Amino acid sequence: MVDQTTENFDGSPLPTAWANLTSQGYDPGPLGEQRFFLLGDFGSGKSWLVGSCPYCLRISFEERRSANFHENARRVYVPDDDITLFDRILAMLEQDAKAHKRTFQTVAFDALDGWQALECKRVIREHNDNQSKKDNPRLIDDVSELGQEGSGYRKVRNAMLDTLNRVYGWGYGWIVVGHISTKYEHGTKITDVTCFPSVKNAIYGPADYLCFMEKAQKSIPQPPRKETKAGKTYEVPLPAKVVQVYQLNTTLLPRQVHETDLKARVPLPSPLVIPEKDGWATLQSEYDKSVETARTTLTEGA
């Protein structure tokens, strides 16, 4: 039961200042302002889902063009060595937010490995620029050469996490799209996200949703075929039609890519079949239903 009250702890009326500043009830916020860590194999429909998200700016680190299906969704290609363009985009997002004139509601980083590559090059460039001013510069070609105990990896992780925290602090939701890969080490099959482990864990922490997209087979029953023999009509059963679909998992982890289960701030049906061209609308519908169910439950229990 939720104790809904308009009184102070001592029983006196709630002051107007507190009444205006605070709120009651269940309000997880709009779906477009949530934080998603969206994982899946190459070609599993992740970018299709992101492309149908309204008012979403998709920062794409992949040169190949994939469609944005929503009329208010936009894509900008950022080569993984164009740090200036990436920073300019962030500055524009911040400027819009501070002016209370946001063009977008959601910012997507597609995909994680490309973004990580950009931040690695930033760390290397900054280090080499500083070293070049010294008499005996120690230049590096890879972040693994920077310092001891993973100093370079930490700089990359911190830069990416700082970006996500700033974007969320400006009022935007975010979607980080991560690829899944399979490799073999000493004969053991390992499936994981294509990024540094510390980066994966850093993004998982603040994410409201850790989701897994995959291709699946769906059987669609077919109406029987009618045949006429000797003046009589018969119905002949037909086999179900098997089609390929994209589905979003939010409660079960099909393959181990993190030491914990998938998570969802607002419970969603799982797996959820995602249409190719209007996937976000399906996700939005289920999100709204779940939020309304939670509100009703809280109201009835008050």
Order of alpha helices (4+ residues) and beta strands (2+ residues): alpha-beta-alpha-beta-beta-alpha-beta-alpha-alpha-beta-beta-alpha-beta-beta-beta-beta-beta-beta-alpha
